[in-house]
Amino acid sequence: MLMGKLPMPSESVPRTHDFQSIGGNLALDFINTVGNRLGSSREYLTSVAEVTRWARLVRLIPKRRVLSITGSHLALLIVVREELYELFRPVATGSQVSPTSLERLNRRLREVSPRHQIVRGVGGFRWTWDTDISRPEYLLGPVLLDAVDLLTSGRFAKIRQCSDEACGWLFLDRSQAGKRRWCRMADCGNRYKARRYYRRKQAG
């Protein structure tokens, strides 16, 4: 009896089609605001409304606050995000970080650091950002400091890139065995298993 041809699993579009907080670090979650990065990429930061939605997800702003950044500020956020990706991708893949990437990070830090101040709060002191919610530093400041903390704390050694051939998302591997491969097993991991099953059936 002739068997029907097996349907080929989707090769190009991971199910991770929206903002997700899976990186284990704010800077990595910021980097992951591009879907299908290594394939037919999809930009998630398409408008101020979408940036607002992401900022609420990662708790940079309260649920009912609305950002009022301009289009040029949105473009700056995307530029900085790609600079951070160029910095952290070599770390995730076991390559050398380029001096250019480090210099870009230091330049960005110099731009936002004047806004980082100590204030006295209830029961003690805390860091705060002396900037208006309409300024890009309101988001970039915390993101950049988390990037620096990731590098200087030694946790950078746990950064991995999702093994899906198109995904490209970065995350901290906190698994006990240190062998996490997927941004989410329910998404890219299941797609890999489906492809492997399909290819085995075809070979058989």
C-alpha positions as CSV (number, residue, x, y, z in Angstrom):
1,M,0.0,0.0,0.0
2,L,1.3,3.4,-0.9
3,M,1.9,5.7,2.0
4,G,1.0,9.4,1.7
5,K,3.8,11.9,1.9
6,L,4.5,13.1,5.4
7,P,3.9,16.9,5.9
8,M,7.2,18.7,6.4
9,P,7.3,20.6,9.7
10,S,7.8,24.4,9.4
11,E,11.5,25.1,8.9
12,S,11.5,28.9,9.0
13,V,9.1,30.2,11.6
14,P,9.6,29.3,15.3
15,R,6.4,29.5,17.4
16,T,8.2,32.2,19.5
17,H,6.3,34.9,17.7
18,D,5.9,37.4,20.5
19,F,7.7,38.9,23.4
20,Q,8.8,36.4,26.0
21,S,10.9,36.8,29.1
22,I,13.1,33.7,28.8
23,G,16.6,35.1,28.8
24,G,17.2,35.2,32.6
25,N,18.6,38.7,32.2
26,L,17.0,42.0,31.1
27,A,19.7,42.7,28.5
28,L,19.1,39.2,26.9
29,D,15.4,39.7,26.9
30,F,15.9,43.0,25.2
31,I,18.1,41.3,22.6
32,N,15.3,38.7,22.1
33,T,12.8,41.3,20.8
34,V,13.5,40.0,17.3
35,G,11.8,36.8,16.2
36,N,13.4,34.2,13.9
37,R,16.6,36.2,14.1
38,L,18.7,33.8,12.0
39,G,16.0,33.1,9.5
40,S,13.3,35.4,8.1
41,S,13.5,37.8,11.0
42,R,10.5,39.6,12.5
43,E,10.9,42.9,14.3
44,Y,8.8,43.1,17.5
45,L,9.7,46.7,18.4
46,T,7.6,48.1,15.6
47,S,6.0,51.0,17.4
48,V,6.0,53.0,20.7
49,A,3.0,50.9,21.7
50,E,4.9,47.7,21.3
51,V,7.9,49.1,23.2
52,T,5.5,50.0,26.0
53,R,4.1,46.5,26.0
54,W,7.6,45.0,26.2
55,A,8.6,47.4,29.0
56,R,5.5,46.3,31.0
57,L,6.3,42.7,30.5
58,V,9.8,43.0,31.9
59,R,8.5,45.4,34.6
60,L,10.4,48.4,33.6
61,I,7.2,50.4,33.9
62,P,3.9,49.8,35.7
63,K,1.1,48.2,33.8
64,R,-0.9,51.4,33.3
65,R,2.1,53.7,32.4
66,V,2.5,54.6,28.7
67,L,5.9,55.5,27.1
68,S,6.0,58.7,25.1
69,I,9.3,58.2,23.2
70,T,9.7,59.5,19.7
71,G,10.3,57.6,16.5
72,S,14.0,58.6,16.6
73,H,14.2,57.2,20.1
74,L,12.6,53.9,18.9
75,A,15.3,53.7,16.2
76,L,18.0,54.3,18.8
77,L,16.6,51.4,21.0
78,I,16.9,49.1,18.0
79,V,20.5,50.2,17.2
80,V,21.5,49.6,20.8
81,R,19.8,46.2,20.9
82,E,21.8,45.1,17.8
83,E,25.0,46.3,19.4
84,L,24.3,44.2,22.4
85,Y,23.6,41.2,20.2
86,E,26.9,41.6,18.5
87,L,28.5,41.7,21.9
88,F,26.8,38.7,23.4
89,R,26.5,36.3,20.5
90,P,30.2,35.5,20.4
91,V,30.0,34.8,24.2
92,A,27.1,32.4,23.6
93,T,29.0,30.6,20.8
94,G,32.4,30.4,22.4
95,S,34.0,33.0,20.2
96,Q,36.0,36.1,21.1
97,V,34.2,39.4,21.8
98,S,35.5,42.1,19.5
99,P,37.1,45.3,21.0
100,T,34.7,47.3,18.9
101,S,31.7,45.8,20.6
102,L,33.1,46.5,24.1
103,E,33.9,50.1,23.1
104,R,30.3,50.6,21.9
105,L,29.0,49.3,25.2
106,N,31.4,51.7,27.1
107,R,30.2,54.6,24.9
108,R,26.6,53.8,25.7
109,L,27.4,53.6,29.4
110,R,29.0,57.0,29.3
111,E,25.9,58.4,27.7
112,V,23.5,57.1,30.4
113,S,25.7,57.1,33.5
114,P,25.0,60.8,34.4
115,R,21.4,59.9,34.9
116,H,22.1,57.1,37.4
117,Q,21.8,58.5,41.0
118,I,21.5,57.4,44.6
119,V,18.4,58.6,46.4
120,R,17.2,58.0,49.9
121,G,14.1,55.9,50.2
122,V,12.0,54.4,53.0
123,G,14.4,52.4,55.2
124,G,17.6,53.1,53.2
125,F,19.1,54.1,49.9
126,R,18.6,52.9,46.3
127,W,19.6,53.6,42.8
128,T,17.3,55.5,40.5
129,W,17.3,56.9,37.0
130,D,17.0,60.7,37.0
131,T,15.3,60.9,33.6
132,D,11.8,61.3,32.2
133,I,9.8,58.4,30.8
134,S,9.9,60.1,27.4
135,R,13.6,59.7,27.2
136,P,15.3,56.5,25.8
137,E,17.6,56.4,28.9
138,Y,14.6,55.4,30.9
139,L,14.8,52.0,29.2
140,L,18.4,51.8,28.1
141,G,19.9,52.6,31.5
142,P,18.6,49.5,33.2
143,V,19.2,47.3,30.2
144,L,22.9,48.5,29.8
145,L,23.6,48.0,33.5
146,D,22.2,44.5,33.4
147,A,24.5,43.8,30.4
148,V,27.5,45.0,32.4
149,D,26.4,43.0,35.5
150,L,26.2,39.9,33.2
151,L,29.7,40.4,32.0
152,T,31.4,41.4,35.3
153,S,29.6,38.8,37.5
154,G,31.0,35.8,35.6
155,R,27.5,34.6,34.6
156,F,28.4,35.3,31.0
157,A,29.8,31.8,30.9
158,K,26.3,30.5,31.1
159,I,25.0,32.4,28.0
160,R,23.7,30.1,25.3
161,Q,22.1,30.6,21.9
162,C,19.0,28.6,21.0
163,S,20.0,25.6,18.9
164,D,17.1,26.1,16.5
165,E,18.6,26.9,13.1
166,A,16.5,30.0,12.7
167,C,15.7,31.3,16.2
168,G,18.9,32.9,17.5
169,W,17.5,33.9,20.9
170,L,20.0,34.1,23.8
171,F,19.5,32.9,27.4
172,L,21.3,32.0,30.6
173,D,21.6,28.3,31.0
174,R,20.6,27.7,34.7
175,S,19.9,24.0,34.2
176,Q,21.6,21.7,36.7
177,A,23.5,19.8,34.0
178,G,24.4,23.0,32.0
179,K,23.1,21.4,28.8
180,R,20.0,23.5,28.0
181,R,19.7,23.8,24.2
182,W,16.4,25.6,23.5
183,C,15.0,29.0,24.4
184,R,11.8,27.0,25.1
185,M,11.3,23.3,24.8
186,A,7.7,23.8,24.0
187,D,8.6,26.0,21.0
188,C,12.0,25.4,19.3
189,G,12.7,22.1,21.1
190,N,9.4,20.6,19.9
191,R,10.1,21.8,16.3
192,Y,13.5,20.1,16.4
193,K,11.9,16.8,17.5
194,A,9.3,17.1,14.8
195,R,11.9,17.7,12.1
196,R,14.0,14.8,13.4
197,Y,11.0,12.5,13.3
198,Y,10.1,13.6,9.8
199,R,13.6,12.9,8.5
200,R,13.7,9.5,10.1
201,K,10.4,8.6,8.5
202,Q,11.6,9.9,5.1
203,A,14.9,7.9,5.4
204,G,13.0,4.8,6.3
